[in-house]
Amino acid sequence: MNVLFLSIGKLDNIEDRGIYTDLLRQFRDNGHMVYVASPRERRTNLPTEYTIAQDADERVVGSFKKLCKERGITIEYVDTMKELGKACNIDVGSAIAVILK
């Protein structure tokens, strides 16, 4: 199952204890694909970079890529979801990752 978690709150690390991070870890640990999006750049005036796996299903990432293009947000690409998941220190693949500076 794909889980998209949209947050207006601060979510720095999925390993932090809290009701939402605990829930997200449960999804992740049970083999589900977990995606988290947060409008950090608007609250902090810091840039956000997005990374997308090239082998990700276009139905999952298509509208996200379109939105980034419309807003002039830079997207970096990696070859596989497995590689992106490993870079995020999670045991499952990831279609999209957000790099907070």
Secondary structure, 3 states (H helix, E strand, C coil): CEEEEECCCCCCCCCCCCHHHHHHHHHHHCCCEEEEECCHHHHHCCCEEEEEECCCCHHHHHHHHHHHHHHCCCEEEECCHHHHHHHCCCCCCCCEEEEEC
